[in-house]
């Protein structure tokens, strides 16, 4: 994903954890946030819930290999714009951002 975005946008930052992202977001703001659902520590859904409180209205995209009905329902409740299913290709990212 980093390779794809480095060629397409002016700023792309890849981080290792939701906690690291929240720390970074104390001082910076981004228009689009893409997060994996299952991470060590805080998961992607919890991350997006916290994110909405500190940076409301950002475009949120969730990446996951396992998307059941409950996860999809919770993602919609949290205002997640799209879910990208693993494995994915660059056109899946583009579709999520434009659709």
C-alpha positions as CSV (number, residue, x, y, z in Angstrom):
1,X,0.0,0.0,0.0
2,X,2.8,2.4,0.8
3,X,4.4,1.9,-2.7
4,X,1.0,2.6,-4.3
5,X,0.3,5.8,-2.4
6,X,3.8,7.2,-2.6
7,X,3.3,7.6,-6.3
8,X,-0.3,9.0,-6.0
9,X,-0.4,11.5,-3.1
10,X,1.8,14.1,-1.6
11,X,1.8,12.7,1.9
12,X,1.5,9.1,3.0
13,X,2.5,7.7,6.3
14,X,2.5,4.0,7.3
15,X,2.5,3.3,11.0
16,X,2.8,0.0,13.0
17,X,-0.1,0.4,15.4
18,X,-3.3,2.2,16.2
19,X,-1.7,3.6,19.3
20,X,1.2,5.0,17.3
21,X,-1.3,6.5,14.9
22,X,-3.3,8.2,17.6
23,X,-0.1,9.7,19.0
24,X,0.8,11.1,15.6
25,X,-2.8,12.4,15.1
26,X,-2.4,14.6,18.2
27,X,-0.3,17.0,16.1
28,X,-1.3,16.2,12.5
29,X,-4.5,15.7,10.6
30,X,-5.1,13.6,7.5
31,X,-8.1,13.5,5.1
32,X,-8.1,9.7,4.6
33,X,-7.3,7.1,7.3
34,X,-6.9,3.5,6.3
35,X,-6.5,0.9,9.1
36,X,-6.4,-2.8,9.4
37,X,-9.1,-4.3,11.5
38,X,-6.9,-6.8,13.5
39,X,-3.9,-5.2,15.1
40,X,-1.8,-5.9,18.1
41,X,-3.2,-3.8,20.9
42,X,-6.1,-1.6,19.9
43,X,-8.1,-3.0,17.0
44,X,-9.1,-1.0,13.9
45,X,-12.7,-0.5,15.0
46,X,-11.7,0.9,18.4
47,X,-9.2,3.1,16.7
48,X,-11.8,4.6,14.4
49,X,-14.1,5.2,17.3
50,X,-11.4,7.2,19.1
51,X,-10.4,8.9,15.9
52,X,-14.0,10.2,15.3
53,X,-13.9,11.9,18.6
54,X,-10.6,13.8,18.0
55,X,-10.8,14.2,14.2
56,X,-14.5,13.9,13.1
57,X,-15.4,13.6,9.5
58,X,-12.3,12.0,8.1
59,X,-12.6,9.4,5.4
60,X,-12.2,6.0,7.2
61,X,-11.4,2.8,5.3
62,X,-11.1,-0.6,7.1
63,X,-8.9,-3.4,5.8
64,X,-9.7,-6.9,6.9
65,X,-9.5,-10.6,5.9
66,X,-12.5,-11.4,8.0
67,X,-15.7,-9.4,7.6
68,X,-18.8,-10.9,9.1
69,X,-22.3,-9.2,9.5
70,X,-21.5,-7.9,12.9
71,X,-18.2,-6.3,11.8
72,X,-19.9,-4.7,8.8
73,X,-22.7,-3.4,11.0
74,X,-20.2,-1.9,13.5
75,X,-18.2,-0.4,10.7
76,X,-21.3,1.4,9.3
77,X,-22.1,2.7,12.8
78,X,-18.6,4.2,13.1
79,X,-18.9,5.9,9.7
80,X,-16.4,3.7,8.0
81,X,-16.7,4.6,4.3
82,X,-15.5,1.2,2.9
83,X,-14.1,-2.1,3.8
84,X,-11.3,-3.5,1.7
85,X,-11.1,-7.3,1.8
86,X,-7.7,-9.0,1.9
87,X,-6.1,-9.9,-0.3
88,X,-6.5,-6.8,-2.3
89,X,-5.1,-5.0,-5.3
90,X,-4.4,-1.3,-6.1
91,X,-7.7,-1.0,-8.0
92,X,-9.5,-2.0,-4.7
93,X,-8.0,1.0,-3.0
94,X,-8.9,3.3,-5.8
95,X,-12.5,2.0,-5.8
96,X,-12.8,2.5,-2.0
97,X,-11.5,6.0,-2.3
98,X,-13.8,7.0,-5.2
99,X,-16.9,5.0,-4.4
